[in-house]
Amino acid sequence: MIVYIDLLYIILPTTKYINYRNGKLVISSTSLSHGFSLFREGKASGREKLKQNPNKDKSKEVKAEVTADVKPETKPESVTPGSSKNEPEKEAKSEKPASKAPDVPPDNEFEKRIRPEVIPAEEINVTFEDIGALDDIKESLQELVMLPLRRPDLFTGGLLKPCRGILLFGPPGTGKTMLAKAIAREAGASFINVSMSTITSKWFGEDEKNVRALFTLASKVSPTIIFVDEVDSMLGQRTRVGEHEAMRKIKNEFMSHWDGLMTKPGERILVLAATNRPFDLDDAIIRRFERRIMVGLPAVENREKILRTLLAKEKVDENLDYKELAMMTEGYTGSDLKNLCTTAAYRPVRELIQQERVKDMEKKKQRETTKANEEEDEEKEERVITLRPLNRQDFKEAKNQVAASFASEGAGMGELKQWNEMYGEGGSRKKEQLTYFL
């Protein structure tokens, strides 16, 4: 049946006239003989091709076996010209295992939860230039943080060791968080922002595992800065009344991995914390903060620097006296000064909006012009209208709306100064120590 079907496919295109008798196809003898001859020729040519193809396939298999045997023995220096096509594939295969770090194990389930909190240094947009004042604190932080991270060869042994804990405390809005971001940016270190939501869990025992995963992940992406904002809420005193047992376990686990028996001296991990209430911290936590720096209210000179930094990219009147503005803002923090400048910048915008409303009312009264001309006029006016520069009156009006957020002579400031004299870097405690040694 297969032969007849093939013959029909060969004969039918050659026949000019197809005859049917009683519903049957009638084929002449000449067309049948012609079809048989074509069929035999096609079959013979197919056999010849089959005879030739196995030789080609065998040659391909032999070449493949030879290349497979030669691959492990070949070297990149001695390569034949025929194997130039396989060079990029060999190089790519040889480079892939070299790029992997075999000593670093993959993240476990707890490290994967904290991985989104890791912020690379390139994604932080705050630098020391964005902070207008605090020059003394910047210099001390560069020595304590940036120098060990950039030059670890200088801190290999002896008394010179990288600092493992720094506490920034002071009134709210003085730039503690901005300092932490600038440190991570300038030092090129990974930044992990830790909060209670990243550590706590509803399951018993997972809080301690999350704390352990925090430090193991920090060692993988080192050099690392672990930043704990409002550290008093997480690492407060363990003698608080009504504190849950889980919080005590979190503190113990954090301290043991931070500076405990299993802590490796060569790990470049810094715990940087900020708080407004340092007197609520536990004594063991205070001991682990090797340096405790107070970020106080800015003085007149520092307020002038902050104002110049905030208004550097704004249009300001040439006759504006920054020193006078600094004298007007006694007791203001850096955040208060920013709010003051923002409020002052709204006054030119309000005046512009009022001018536009007056012009819109005038246009409504004039009905003679066409709509096309009105649209053209509006486009021209938008290009011409610009905001006027900020002047002294703008800041004077803004000061009536924005007041200082922290009482410079209140009880809170007194407690901070007292704690700084006991545990911080400054105050009368240094003078007493000097007289003692004399």
C-alpha positions in Angstrom: 0.0 0.0 0.0 2.9 2.4 0.8 4.4 1.8 -2.7 1.1 2.5 -4.5 0.6 5.7 -2.5 4.1 6.9 -3.4 3.5 6.1 -7.1 0.3 8.1 -7.1 2.2 11.1 -5.7 4.7 10.8 -8.5 2.2 10.0 -11.4 -0.6 12.5 -10.7 1.5 15.7 -11.1 2.8 14.3 -14.5 -0.6 13.4 -16.0 -2.3 16.2 -17.9 -5.7 14.6 -18.0 -7.2 12.5 -15.2 -10.0 10.1 -16.1 -12.5 8.5 -13.9 -14.7 5.5 -14.8 -17.5 4.3 -12.6 -15.9 6.2 -9.6 -12.4 4.8 -10.2 -9.2 6.4 -11.3 -7.9 5.2 -14.7 -4.1 5.5 -15.3 -2.5 4.7 -18.6 0.4 2.3 -19.0 2.9 5.0 -20.1 2.3 7.0 -17.0 2.7 3.9 -14.8 6.0 3.0 -16.4 7.2 6.6 -16.1 6.2 6.6 -12.4 8.1 3.3 -11.7 11.3 4.7 -13.3 11.1 7.9 -11.1 10.4 5.8 -8.0 13.5 3.6 -8.7 15.7 6.6 -9.3 14.6 8.2 -6.1 15.1 5.0 -4.1 18.7 4.5 -5.5 19.7 8.1 -4.7 18.3 7.7 -1.1 20.5 4.6 -0.5 23.6 6.4 -1.7 22.9 9.3 0.7 22.4 6.8 3.6 25.8 5.2 2.7 27.4 8.6 2.8 25.8 10.0 5.9 27.0 7.3 8.3 30.6 8.1 7.4 29.9 11.8 8.2 28.2 10.9 11.5 31.1 8.7 12.5 33.6 11.4 11.7 31.6 13.8 13.9 31.5 11.3 16.8 35.3 10.7 16.5 35.9 14.5 16.6 33.7 14.9 19.6 35.4 12.1 21.4 38.8 13.6 20.6 37.8 17.0 21.9 36.3 15.5 25.1 39.5 13.7 25.8 41.7 16.7 25.0 39.8 19.3 27.2 41.2 18.3 30.6 44.8 18.1 29.2 44.9 21.3 27.2 46.3 24.5 28.6 45.4 28.1 27.6 48.9 28.7 26.4 49.1 25.8 23.8 45.9 26.0 21.7 45.5 24.8 18.1 44.0 27.1 15.6 41.1 24.8 14.9 40.0 25.0 18.5 39.7 28.8 18.6 35.9 28.6 18.6 35.9 26.7 21.9 38.3 29.1 23.7 35.6 31.5 25.2 33.5 28.6 26.4 36.6 27.1 28.1 37.5 30.4 29.7 34.0 31.0 31.0 33.9 27.6 32.5 37.2 28.1 34.2 36.3 31.5 35.5 33.0 30.5 37.1 34.4 28.4 40.0 37.1 31.0 40.7 34.5 33.7 41.3 32.7 31.7 44.0 33.8 32.0 47.6 34.0 28.4 49.0 34.5 29.6 52.6 31.2 31.5 52.8 28.3 29.2 53.5 24.9 30.0 52.0 22.4 32.0 54.0 20.1 30.1 56.3 16.4 30.8 56.8 17.1 33.4 59.6 19.8 35.2 57.6 17.5 35.5 54.7 15.0 37.4 56.8 17.7 40.0 57.8 19.3 40.2 54.3 16.8 42.9 53.1 18.0 45.1 55.9 21.5 45.2 54.5 22.1 48.5 52.7 25.2 48.8 50.4 27.4 51.8 50.8 26.7 52.9 47.2 22.9 53.3 48.0 23.5 55.8 50.9 23.4 59.4 49.7 24.6 61.2 52.8 28.2 62.4 53.2 30.1 64.4 55.7 29.7 67.4 53.5 25.9 67.3 53.9 26.4 67.8 57.7 27.0 71.5 58.3 28.7 71.4 61.7 30.1 68.8 64.2 33.6 69.0 63.0 35.1 67.6 66.2 32.8 64.6 66.1 33.6 64.0 62.4 37.3 63.9 63.1 37.0 61.5 66.0 34.6 59.2 64.0 37.1 59.1 61.1 39.8 57.9 63.4 37.7 55.4 65.2 35.6 54.0 62.3 37.0 54.8 58.9 40.7 54.3 59.6 40.4 50.7 60.9 38.1 49.8 58.0 40.3 51.3 55.3 43.6 50.3 56.8 43.1 47.0 58.7 46.9 46.2 58.4 47.6 48.9 61.0 45.4 47.2 63.6 46.7 43.6 63.5 47.9 43.3 67.1 48.9 45.0 70.3 46.9 47.8 71.7 45.7 49.0 68.3 42.4 47.2 67.7 39.3 48.3 65.8 36.6 49.9 67.9 33.6 47.5 68.2 31.0 49.9 69.8 30.3 53.6 69.5 27.3 55.3 71.2 26.0 58.7 69.9 23.6 60.3 72.4 22.1 63.7 72.7 18.9 65.7 72.1 16.7 64.7 69.2 17.3 66.2 65.9 21.1 66.9 66.3 22.2 64.7 63.4 23.1 61.3 65.0 21.4 59.3 62.3 23.0 61.4 59.5 26.4 60.8 61.1 25.9 57.0 61.0 24.9 57.1 57.3 27.8 59.3 56.4 30.2 57.0 58.2 28.9 54.0 56.2 29.1 55.9 53.0 32.6 57.3 53.5 34.1 54.1 54.8 32.5 51.9 52.1 31.0 49.5 54.6 27.7 47.6 54.5 25.0 49.2 56.7 22.5 47.1 58.6 19.7 49.0 60.2 18.4 46.9 63.2 15.1 47.4 64.8 12.8 45.2 67.0 10.7 44.2 64.0 13.8 42.5 62.4 14.7 40.5 65.6 11.5 39.6 67.4 9.2 36.7 66.5 6.1 35.2 67.9 7.8 31.7 68.0 9.7 30.7 71.2 13.4 30.7 70.6 13.5 32.4 67.3 14.5 35.8 68.7 17.9 34.5 69.8 18.4 32.8 66.4 17.6 36.0 64.7 20.2 37.8 66.8 22.8 35.2 66.0 21.9 35.4 62.3 22.4 39.2 62.5 26.1 38.8 63.5 26.8 35.9 61.1 25.4 37.8 58.2 27.4 40.9 59.3 30.6 38.8 59.2 29.8 37.6 55.6 29.3 41.2 54.2 32.0 42.7 56.4 33.2 45.4 56.9 29.8 46.1 58.4 28.2 48.8 60.6 25.3 47.5 62.6 23.2 50.6 63.4 20.7 50.5 66.2 18.5 53.6 66.4 16.8 54.3 69.7 19.0 51.6 71.3 17.4 52.3 74.8 14.2 50.6 73.6 16.0 47.3 72.7 19.0 47.2 75.0 17.6 48.9 78.1 18.2 48.0 81.7 17.5 44.4 82.6 16.1 45.4 86.0 12.9 47.0 84.6 9.7 46.0 86.3 7.4 44.0 84.2 9.9 43.2 81.5 9.2 40.0 79.6 11.7 37.1 79.7 12.1 37.1 75.9 13.6 40.7 76.0 16.2 39.6 78.6 17.2 36.7 76.3 17.5 39.0 73.3 19.9 41.3 75.3 22.0 38.4 76.6 22.3 36.9 73.1 23.2 40.3 71.6 25.9 40.9 74.2 27.4 37.4 73.8 27.8 37.7 70.0 28.9 41.4 70.2 31.7 40.9 72.8 31.7 37.4 74.3 33.5 34.1 74.3 32.9 33.2 70.7 33.7 36.7 69.3 36.5 36.7 66.8 39.0 39.5 67.2 39.6 39.9 63.4 36.0 40.6 62.5 35.4 44.1 61.2 32.0 44.6 62.7 31.0 47.9 64.4 27.9 48.4 66.5 26.9 52.0 66.1 23.9 53.1 68.3 22.0 56.4 68.8 19.7 57.3 71.6 18.1 60.3 73.4 18.0 58.5 76.7 21.4 57.0 77.5 20.6 56.7 81.2 18.1 53.9 80.4 20.8 51.6 79.0 22.0 48.6 80.9 25.5 48.7 82.5 26.8 45.8 80.5 25.7 47.5 77.3 27.4 50.8 78.3 30.7 48.8 79.0 30.6 47.4 75.4 30.3 50.9 73.9 34.0 51.8 74.0 33.4 55.4 73.0 30.4 57.4 74.0 30.1 60.7 72.2 27.5 63.4 73.0 26.0 65.2 70.0 24.7 68.3 71.7 22.8 71.4 70.6 24.8 73.4 68.0 26.4 76.6 69.0 26.2 79.9 67.1 29.1 79.1 64.8 27.7 75.6 64.1 24.2 77.0 63.4 25.7 79.4 60.9 27.4 76.5 59.1 24.2 74.5 59.1 22.3 77.4 57.6 24.9 77.9 54.9 24.7 74.2 54.1 20.9 74.1 53.9 20.7 77.2 51.7 23.6 76.4 49.4 21.4 75.3 46.6 18.6 77.9 47.1 18.2 81.4 45.7 19.1 83.7 48.6 19.4 87.5 48.8 22.9 88.7 48.7 22.4 90.9 51.7 21.3 88.1 53.9 23.3 87.9 57.2 23.8 84.3 58.2 25.3 85.3 61.5 22.2 87.3 62.4 20.0 84.3 61.6 22.2 82.1 63.8 21.8 84.5 66.7 18.0 84.5 66.2 17.8 80.7 66.4 19.2 80.1 69.9 18.4 76.6 71.2 17.4 75.3 67.7 18.6 71.8 66.7 19.7 70.9 63.1 16.3 69.5 62.4 14.6 72.7 63.7 16.8 74.8 61.4 15.8 72.7 58.4 12.2 73.1 59.2 12.8 76.9 59.6 14.4 77.1 56.1 11.6 75.0 54.6 8.9 77.2 56.1 10.7 80.3 54.8 11.0 78.9 51.3 7.1 78.6 51.2 6.6 82.4 51.3 7.9 83.1 47.7 5.7 80.2 46.5 2.6 81.7 48.2 3.3 85.1 46.6 3.6 83.5 43.2 0.4 81.6 43.6 -1.4 84.9 44.5 0.0 86.6 41.5 -1.2 83.8 39.2 -4.7 84.0 40.8 -4.9 87.7 40.1 -3.9 87.1 36.5 -6.4 84.4 36.1 -9.2 86.7 37.2 -8.1 89.4 34.7 -8.1 86.8 31.9 -11.6 85.8 32.7 -12.8 89.4 32.4 -11.2 89.7 29.0 -13.3 87.6 26.6 -12.2 89.1 23.4 -9.1 87.0 22.7 -9.3 83.5 21.4 -8.5 80.3 23.3 -5.4 79.6 21.1 -3.9 83.0 22.0 -4.6 82.4 25.7 -2.8 79.1 25.6 0.2 80.7 23.9 0.3 83.5 26.5 0.1 81.0 29.4 3.1 79.1 28.0 5.1 82.3 27.7 4.2 83.4 31.2 5.2 80.0 32.7 8.7 80.4 31.2 9.1 83.9 32.4 7.8 83.6 36.0 10.5 82.7 38.6 10.6 82.6 42.3 12.2 85.5 44.1 15.2 85.0 46.4 14.8 84.4 50.1 15.3 87.5 52.3 15.5 88.3 56.0 11.8 88.9 56.3 11.0 85.4 55.2 13.1 83.9 58.0 11.6 86.3 60.5 8.1 85.3 59.6 9.1 81.6 59.6 10.5 81.9 63.1 7.1 82.9 64.4 5.8 79.5 63.1 8.7 77.2 63.9 9.9 77.1 67.5 12.7 75.0 69.1 11.6 71.4 69.7 13.9 70.8 72.7 14.3 72.8 75.8 17.9 73.7 76.1 17.6 74.5 79.8 15.1 71.8 80.7 15.4 68.7 82.9 16.1 66.5 79.9 19.2 68.5 78.9 20.4 68.5 82.5 20.1 64.7 82.7 22.1 64.3 79.4 24.9 66.6 80.7 25.0 64.7 84.0 25.3 61.4 82.2 27.9 62.8 79.8 30.0 63.8 82.9 29.8 60.3 84.3 30.2 58.1 81.2 30.8 60.4 78.2 33.7 62.3 76.7 33.7 65.6 78.5 32.6 67.4 81.6 34.3 67.8 85.0 35.1 64.1 85.3 38.3 64.6 83.1 39.5 67.4 85.3 39.1 65.3 88.5 41.0 62.4 86.9 43.9 64.7 85.9 44.2 66.1 89.4 44.2 62.5 90.7 47.1 61.4 88.6 49.0 64.6 89.4 
